[in-house]
């Protein structure tokens, strides 16, 4: 079980709800690059997103492309890891950009996960069936999928 960390800036994105689905994704740049040729169908999946050292405009552009191309249709939920080397104290930060895109999906979002390129990151098996519980602040991969 991976617990959301309040000290991670993306914890501000957490909503409510609990869902089960295959955990797909990882680094936002890699997810966007795979769209159209190697990104699996995300219907019913929990999309994991993290990023490192990108401009806010890149994050916005990649999420806009994924959303408008229909790749985010039918998601069960979104797990947000570490967004490393971003300026969170700006008037319109990457958190605002993420919230703008993720709110339109209408699915549970769990932010603050220590997954990515930040301080003390954990790892999780991509492709495993996971349970995202936003209210409890946990992402759980059942033992049978490890």
C-alpha atoms as a printed R data frame, in Angstrom:
    type eleno elety resid chain resno       x       y       z
1   ATOM     1    CA   UNK     A     1   0.000   0.000   0.000
2   ATOM     2    CA   UNK     A     2   1.314   3.426  -0.963
3   ATOM     3    CA   UNK     A     3   0.110   6.398   1.068
4   ATOM     4    CA   UNK     A     4  -0.280   9.922  -0.220
5   ATOM     5    CA   UNK     A     5   2.179  12.366   1.356
6   ATOM     6    CA   UNK     A     6   0.876  15.810   2.280
7   ATOM     7    CA   UNK     A     7   4.347  17.288   1.699
8   ATOM     8    CA   UNK     A     8   4.097  16.383  -1.997
9   ATOM     9    CA   UNK     A     9   2.573  19.407  -3.796
10  ATOM    10    CA   UNK     A    10   0.318  17.171  -5.908
11  ATOM    11    CA   UNK     A    11  -1.553  16.115  -2.746
12  ATOM    12    CA   UNK     A    12  -3.652  19.265  -3.311
13  ATOM    13    CA   UNK     A    13  -5.258  17.489  -6.297
14  ATOM    14    CA   UNK     A    14  -6.884  14.737  -4.216
15  ATOM    15    CA   UNK     A    15 -10.650  14.420  -4.599
16  ATOM    16    CA   UNK     A    16 -12.955  11.694  -3.259
17  ATOM    17    CA   UNK     A    17 -13.938   8.219  -4.304
18  ATOM    18    CA   UNK     A    18 -12.563   4.726  -4.603
19  ATOM    19    CA   UNK     A    19 -11.957   2.739  -7.789
20  ATOM    20    CA   UNK     A    20 -10.289  -0.455  -8.936
21  ATOM    21    CA   UNK     A    21  -8.510  -0.744 -12.266
22  ATOM    22    CA   UNK     A    22  -5.333  -1.672 -14.070
23  ATOM    23    CA   UNK     A    23  -2.556   0.817 -13.239
24  ATOM    24    CA   UNK     A    24  -1.241   2.276 -16.502
25  ATOM    25    CA   UNK     A    25   1.052   5.221 -17.198
26  ATOM    26    CA   UNK     A    26   4.024   6.747 -15.484
27  ATOM    27    CA   UNK     A    27   6.001   9.696 -16.746
28  ATOM    28    CA   UNK     A    28   3.690  12.178 -18.515
29  ATOM    29    CA   UNK     A    29   6.177  12.805 -21.314
30  ATOM    30    CA   UNK     A    30   6.393   9.056 -22.033
31  ATOM    31    CA   UNK     A    31   2.598   8.622 -21.855
32  ATOM    32    CA   UNK     A    32   2.085  11.458 -24.347
33  ATOM    33    CA   UNK     A    33   4.823  10.093 -26.619
34  ATOM    34    CA   UNK     A    34   3.186   6.641 -26.618
35  ATOM    35    CA   UNK     A    35  -0.246   8.032 -27.545
36  ATOM    36    CA   UNK     A    36  -1.269   6.898 -30.977
37  ATOM    37    CA   UNK     A    37   1.098   3.954 -31.288
38  ATOM    38    CA   UNK     A    38   1.899   2.221 -27.991
39  ATOM    39    CA   UNK     A    39  -0.502   3.585 -25.372
40  ATOM    40    CA   UNK     A    40  -3.040   0.911 -24.420
41  ATOM    41    CA   UNK     A    41  -6.753   1.634 -24.162
42  ATOM    42    CA   UNK     A    42  -7.210   3.386 -20.817
43  ATOM    43    CA   UNK     A    43 -10.927   2.635 -20.364
44  ATOM    44    CA   UNK     A    44 -11.406   1.327 -16.829
45  ATOM    45    CA   UNK     A    45  -7.764   2.005 -15.937
46  ATOM    46    CA   UNK     A    46  -6.156   4.074 -13.216
47  ATOM    47    CA   UNK     A    47  -3.796   6.473 -14.977
48  ATOM    48    CA   UNK     A    48  -0.554   7.142 -13.113
49  ATOM    49    CA   UNK     A    49   1.100  10.469 -13.923
50  ATOM    50    CA   UNK     A    50   4.391  11.959 -12.766
51  ATOM    51    CA   UNK     A    51   6.813  14.354 -14.436
52  ATOM    52    CA   UNK     A    52  10.232  15.890 -14.053
53  ATOM    53    CA   UNK     A    53  11.731  19.156 -15.274
54  ATOM    54    CA   UNK     A    54   9.096  20.274 -17.785
55  ATOM    55    CA   UNK     A    55   7.693  23.675 -18.623
56  ATOM    56    CA   UNK     A    56   4.123  24.337 -17.551
57  ATOM    57    CA   UNK     A    57   3.204  24.781 -21.215
58  ATOM    58    CA   UNK     A    58   4.494  21.286 -21.997
59  ATOM    59    CA   UNK     A    59   2.311  19.769 -19.273
60  ATOM    60    CA   UNK     A    60  -0.712  21.696 -20.544
61  ATOM    61    CA   UNK     A    61  -0.030  20.745 -24.175
62  ATOM    62    CA   UNK     A    62   0.431  17.046 -23.426
63  ATOM    63    CA   UNK     A    63  -2.679  16.778 -21.262
64  ATOM    64    CA   UNK     A    64  -4.699  18.746 -23.837
65  ATOM    65    CA   UNK     A    65  -3.568  16.381 -26.586
66  ATOM    66    CA   UNK     A    66  -4.344  13.265 -24.535
67  ATOM    67    CA   UNK     A    67  -7.763  14.603 -23.565
68  ATOM    68    CA   UNK     A    68  -8.812  15.910 -27.003
69  ATOM    69    CA   UNK     A    69  -7.605  12.741 -28.759
70  ATOM    70    CA   UNK     A    70  -9.885  10.709 -26.478
71  ATOM    71    CA   UNK     A    71  -7.123   8.812 -24.687
72  ATOM    72    CA   UNK     A    72  -8.487   9.824 -21.272
73  ATOM    73    CA   UNK     A    73 -12.090   8.809 -21.999
74  ATOM    74    CA   UNK     A    74 -13.407   6.147 -19.657
75  ATOM    75    CA   UNK     A    75 -10.646   6.337 -17.065
76  ATOM    76    CA   UNK     A    76 -11.590   4.882 -13.674
77  ATOM    77    CA   UNK     A    77  -9.284   7.233 -11.772
78  ATOM    78    CA   UNK     A    78  -5.991   9.122 -11.740
79  ATOM    79    CA   UNK     A    79  -3.019   8.579  -9.423
80  ATOM    80    CA   UNK     A    80  -0.668  11.577  -9.377
81  ATOM    81    CA   UNK     A    81   2.913  11.134  -8.295
82  ATOM    82    CA   UNK     A    82   5.772  13.555  -7.986
83  ATOM    83    CA   UNK     A    83   6.102  16.560 -10.266
84  ATOM    84    CA   UNK     A    84   9.786  17.250  -9.702
85  ATOM    85    CA   UNK     A    85  11.687  20.474 -10.450
86  ATOM    86    CA   UNK     A    86   8.574  22.600 -10.943
87  ATOM    87    CA   UNK     A    87   7.972  26.058  -9.432
88  ATOM    88    CA   UNK     A    88   4.909  25.563  -7.233
89  ATOM    89    CA   UNK     A    89   4.838  29.136  -5.904
90  ATOM    90    CA   UNK     A    90   3.850  30.715  -9.230
91  ATOM    91    CA   UNK     A    91   0.503  32.410  -9.670
92  ATOM    92    CA   UNK     A    92  -0.642  29.705 -12.097
93  ATOM    93    CA   UNK     A    93   1.403  26.633 -11.187
94  ATOM    94    CA   UNK     A    94   1.492  23.136 -12.603
95  ATOM    95    CA   UNK     A    95  -0.987  22.163  -9.863
96  ATOM    96    CA   UNK     A    96  -3.524  24.590 -11.386
97  ATOM    97    CA   UNK     A    97  -2.895  23.128 -14.853
98  ATOM    98    CA   UNK     A    98  -3.304  19.567 -13.595
99  ATOM    99    CA   UNK     A    99  -6.476  20.455 -11.685
100 ATOM   100    CA   UNK     A   100  -7.965  22.143 -14.763
101 ATOM   101    CA   UNK     A   101  -7.466  19.005 -16.866
102 ATOM   102    CA   UNK     A   102  -8.212  16.351 -14.249
103 ATOM   103    CA   UNK     A   103 -11.397  17.968 -12.911
104 ATOM   104    CA   UNK     A   104 -13.014  17.658 -16.348
105 ATOM   105    CA   UNK     A   105 -12.603  13.862 -16.205
106 ATOM   106    CA   UNK     A   106 -15.031  13.468 -13.292
107 ATOM   107    CA   UNK     A   107 -13.094  10.560 -11.736
108 ATOM   108    CA   UNK     A   108 -11.391  10.075  -8.359
109 ATOM   109    CA   UNK     A   109  -7.932  11.647  -8.217
110 ATOM   110    CA   UNK     A   110  -5.294  10.774  -5.637
111 ATOM   111    CA   UNK     A   111  -2.325  13.122  -5.549
112 ATOM   112    CA   UNK     A   112   0.741  13.254  -3.331
113 ATOM   113    CA   UNK     A   113   1.968   9.776  -4.183
114 ATOM   114    CA   UNK     A   114   5.723   9.283  -3.702
115 ATOM   115    CA   UNK     A   115   6.150   7.886  -7.223
116 ATOM   116    CA   UNK     A   116   8.418   9.540  -9.776
117 ATOM   117    CA   UNK     A   117  11.745  11.335  -9.697
118 ATOM   118    CA   UNK     A   118  11.446  13.242  -6.429
119 ATOM   119    CA   UNK     A   119  12.687  12.655  -2.929
120 ATOM   120    CA   UNK     A   120  12.467   9.038  -1.673
121 ATOM   121    CA   UNK     A   121  10.340   7.695  -4.534
122 ATOM   122    CA   UNK     A   122   8.725   4.277  -4.291
123 ATOM   123    CA   UNK     A   123   7.910   1.999  -7.200
124 ATOM   124    CA   UNK     A   124   4.793   0.197  -8.299
125 ATOM   125    CA   UNK     A   125   4.196  -2.476 -10.953
126 ATOM   126    CA   UNK     A   126   2.627  -0.902 -14.040
127 ATOM   127    CA   UNK     A   127  -0.115  -3.119 -15.451
128 ATOM   128    CA   UNK     A   128  -1.157  -4.526 -12.078
129 ATOM   129    CA   UNK     A   129  -4.722  -4.218 -10.847
130 ATOM   130    CA   UNK     A   130  -4.782  -1.535  -8.150
131 ATOM   131    CA   UNK     A   131  -7.256   0.074  -5.781
132 ATOM   132    CA   UNK     A   132  -7.213   3.866  -5.534
133 ATOM   133    CA   UNK     A   133  -8.955   5.205  -2.436
134 ATOM   134    CA   UNK     A   134  -8.804   8.997  -2.506
135 ATOM   135    CA   UNK     A   135 -10.540   9.467   0.843
136 ATOM   136    CA   UNK     A   136  -8.104   7.134   2.631
137 ATOM   137    CA   UNK     A   137  -5.188   8.526   0.607
138 ATOM   138    CA   UNK     A   138  -3.974   5.109  -0.539
139 ATOM   139    CA   UNK     A   139  -3.035   3.263  -3.702
140 ATOM   140    CA   UNK     A   140  -3.018  -0.488  -3.113
141 ATOM   141    CA   UNK     A   141  -1.744  -3.232  -5.400
142 ATOM   142    CA   UNK     A   142  -3.164  -6.564  -4.141
143 ATOM   143    CA   UNK     A   143  -0.572  -9.242  -3.341
144 ATOM   144    CA   UNK     A   144  -1.706 -11.508  -6.163
145 ATOM   145    CA   UNK     A   145  -0.563  -8.925  -8.750
146 ATOM   146    CA   UNK     A   146   2.972  -8.485  -7.433
